[in-house]
Amino acid sequence: MSLFGTPPTGTPRLKPLSSKRTHVVSVLDIGSTKVVCMIGRLTPREESEILPGRTHKIEIIGIGHQKSRGIKNGVIADLDEAESVVRLAVDAAERMAGLTIDSLIVNVSAGRLRSDIYTATIDLGGQEVDAADLRKVVAAANHQSMRQERAILHSLPTGFSLDGERGIRDPLAMYGDVLGVDMHVVTAERLAMRNLELCVNRAHLSVEAVVATPYASGLAALVDDEAELGCAAIDMGGGTTTISVFSEGKLVHADAVSLGGHHVTTDLARGLSTRIEDAERLKVVHGSAIANSGDDRDIVAVAPIGEDERDHPTHVPKALVSRIVRARVEETLELIRDRIQKSGYSPIVGKRVVFTGGGSQLQGLAEAARRILARNVRIGRPMGVSGLPASAKGPAFSTAVGLMIYPQVADLETHPAQGGLLTALAGNDSRIARMGQWLKESF
């Protein structure tokens, strides 16, 4: 049974998880450095104070990851190579889980992600707000956001207003003259999405839902208080760095810049005239985002590019390696700082920033980020998931784990769909309709 319906906006939508049933969910994180497939068992859980928003316990039963090929800065550059890597990652996860999958939740960081707020109001004439009014005002905001060349990834009501009074979380059954809504809509270029879907389809799999990378990594790396009070999650990947801002438990802003850990590696390869893989090793072992006093005294051996075995490695001060690394890291951090400032969400982010993704593991990154962003910084690892092998517990796997968490929050979203809008806010009648639909499809 497929878990999604495809509305006219063209991107598949997840149906809400049943809180009474165990589900098997499979996800695919297509990154510039690696491609990760995870298969997880989601079991209903009791309400608890730890991660209160989560309705299911997640246990990873299969995982496969491969070095990326054919993917550059999050964009598919070679379909054949990308397809073969996807097949290998999925195959490894299936073998470990002992089952075959046919559809996946996939992330997207390419396609020039855009984050916009659309506001709409409707006249209530002093009446009580009912489910139909909520659907109507959300539909009006959603209608504004539809663009021919862009696909809607996420559409979340961030707050309602009644007669100009803002910040109302749930206006159902309240009285007023004018009901308003602010919708946060994340979109991507339709063609970039199509190529992503094509790559997955060629591996004989279907796309169950598409999730913006910043949303996924924020879901995995932020603790509940951070998402509630206002916080930014910065996911430093190989080819892209994504930014998400959460407030009152919801995603309120998303952004992406085409700079990542791989740019640091290529700077080193060029600056020290060495191969990419040797530059990567130098970055991991000797690179640092902050200056250390001993760097001038320490000498590092750099392997030459040539194939000739008689070529001897050159020796350079460790300070030179750090200087090259620092220049690119500071450029990336300054760009992030400016993007947060320009977004208008700087006051909401406040003093809290969480860094995650493979690039966040660079030595000294947290200290450099504290200085440049002038905020408290911590490195976030994926939380609330069992069964991950030790090698997959680090920040580099936050996006994949976030995709696994996503089905539990998918029903916060509202999308332009046939016959008006079904939304979690629309009261019991739509829940019953959905339940009937689910029963029809399941038995």
Secondary structure as the mmCIF struct_conf table of DSSP 4:
data_model
#
loop_
_struct_conf.conf_type_id
_struct_conf.id
_struct_conf.beg_label_comp_id
_struct_conf.beg_label_asym_id
_struct_conf.beg_label_seq_id
_struct_conf.end_label_comp_id
_struct_conf.end_label_asym_id
_struct_conf.end_label_seq_id
STRN STRN1 PHE A 4 GLY A 5
TURN_TY1_P TURN_TY1_P1 PRO A 8 THR A 9
BEND BEND1 GLY A 10 THR A 11
STRN STRN2 ARG A 13 LEU A 14
HELX_LH_PP_P HELX_LH_PP_P1 LYS A 15 SER A 18
TURN_TY1_P TURN_TY1_P2 SER A 19 LYS A 20
BEND BEND2 ARG A 21 ARG A 21
STRN STRN3 HIS A 23 ILE A 30
BEND BEND3 SER A 32 THR A 33
STRN STRN4 LYS A 34 PRO A 44
BEND BEND4 GLU A 49 LEU A 51
TURN_TY1_P TURN_TY1_P3 PRO A 52 GLY A 53
STRN STRN5 HIS A 56 LYS A 67
BEND BEND5 GLY A 70 GLY A 70
STRN STRN6 ILE A 71 LYS A 72
TURN_TY1_P TURN_TY1_P4 ASN A 73 GLY A 74
STRN STRN7 VAL A 75 ILE A 76
BEND BEND6 ALA A 77 ALA A 77
HELX_RH_AL_P HELX_RH_AL_P1 LEU A 79 ALA A 97
TURN_TY1_P TURN_TY1_P5 GLY A 98 GLY A 98
BEND BEND7 LEU A 99 LEU A 99
STRN STRN8 SER A 103 VAL A 108
BEND BEND8 GLY A 111 GLY A 111
STRN STRN9 ARG A 114 ASP A 123
TURN_TY1_P TURN_TY1_P6 GLY A 125 GLY A 126
HELX_LH_PP_P HELX_LH_PP_P2 GLN A 127 GLN A 127
STRN STRN10 GLU A 128 GLU A 128
HELX_LH_PP_P HELX_LH_PP_P3 VAL A 129 VAL A 129
HELX_RH_AL_P HELX_RH_AL_P2 ALA A 131 SER A 145
STRN STRN11 ARG A 147 ARG A 147
TURN_TY1_P TURN_TY1_P7 GLN A 148 GLU A 149
STRN STRN12 ARG A 150 LEU A 162
TURN_TY1_P TURN_TY1_P8 ASP A 163 GLY A 164
STRN STRN13 GLU A 165 ILE A 168
BEND BEND9 ARG A 169 ARG A 169
TURN_TY1_P TURN_TY1_P9 LEU A 172 ALA A 173
STRN STRN14 TYR A 175 TYR A 175
BEND BEND10 ASP A 177 ASP A 177
STRN STRN15 VAL A 178 GLU A 189
HELX_RH_AL_P HELX_RH_AL_P3 ARG A 190 ARG A 202
TURN_TY1_P TURN_TY1_P10 ALA A 203 HIS A 204
STRN STRN16 SER A 206 ALA A 212
HELX_RH_AL_P HELX_RH_AL_P4 THR A 213 ALA A 221
HELX_RH_AL_P HELX_RH_AL_P5 ASP A 224 LEU A 229
STRN STRN17 CYS A 231 MET A 236
BEND BEND11 GLY A 238 GLY A 239
STRN STRN18 THR A 241 SER A 247
TURN_TY1_P TURN_TY1_P11 GLU A 248 GLY A 249
STRN STRN19 LYS A 250 VAL A 257
BEND BEND12 SER A 258 SER A 258
HELX_RH_AL_P HELX_RH_AL_P6 GLY A 261 LEU A 272
TURN_TY1_P TURN_TY1_P12 SER A 273 SER A 273
HELX_RH_AL_P HELX_RH_AL_P7 ILE A 276 HIS A 286
BEND BEND13 ALA A 289 ILE A 290
HELX_RH_3T_P HELX_RH_3T_P1 SER A 293 ASP A 296
TURN_TY1_P TURN_TY1_P13 ARG A 297 ARG A 297
STRN STRN20 ILE A 299 VAL A 302
BEND BEND14 ILE A 305 GLU A 307
TURN_TY1_P TURN_TY1_P14 GLU A 309 ARG A 310
HELX_LH_PP_P HELX_LH_PP_P4 ASP A 311 PRO A 313
STRN STRN21 THR A 314 PRO A 317
HELX_RH_AL_P HELX_RH_AL_P8 LYS A 318 SER A 343
TURN_TY1_P TURN_TY1_P15 GLY A 344 GLY A 344
HELX_RH_AL_P HELX_RH_AL_P9 SER A 346 VAL A 349
TURN_TY1_P TURN_TY1_P16 GLY A 350 LYS A 351
STRN STRN22 ARG A 352 THR A 356
BEND BEND15 GLY A 357 GLY A 357
HELX_RH_3T_P HELX_RH_3T_P2 GLY A 358 GLN A 361
BEND BEND16 LEU A 362 LEU A 362
TURN_TY1_P TURN_TY1_P17 GLN A 363 GLY A 364
HELX_RH_AL_P HELX_RH_AL_P10 LEU A 365 LEU A 373
BEND BEND17 ARG A 375 ARG A 375
STRN STRN23 ASN A 376 ILE A 379
BEND BEND18 GLY A 384 GLY A 384
STRN STRN24 VAL A 385 SER A 386
BEND BEND19 GLY A 387 GLY A 387
HELX_RH_3T_P HELX_RH_3T_P3 ALA A 390 ALA A 392
BEND BEND20 LYS A 393 GLY A 394
HELX_RH_3T_P HELX_RH_3T_P4 PRO A 395 PHE A 397
HELX_RH_AL_P HELX_RH_AL_P11 SER A 398 ILE A 405
HELX_RH_3T_P HELX_RH_3T_P5 TYR A 406 GLN A 408
TURN_TY1_P TURN_TY1_P18 VAL A 409 VAL A 409
HELX_RH_3T_P HELX_RH_3T_P6 ALA A 410 LEU A 412
STRN STRN25 ALA A 417 ALA A 417
TURN_TY1_P TURN_TY1_P19 GLN A 418 GLY A 419
STRN STRN26 GLY A 420 GLY A 420
HELX_RH_3T_P HELX_RH_3T_P7 ALA A 424 ALA A 426
HELX_RH_AL_P HELX_RH_AL_P12 GLY A 427 SER A 442
#
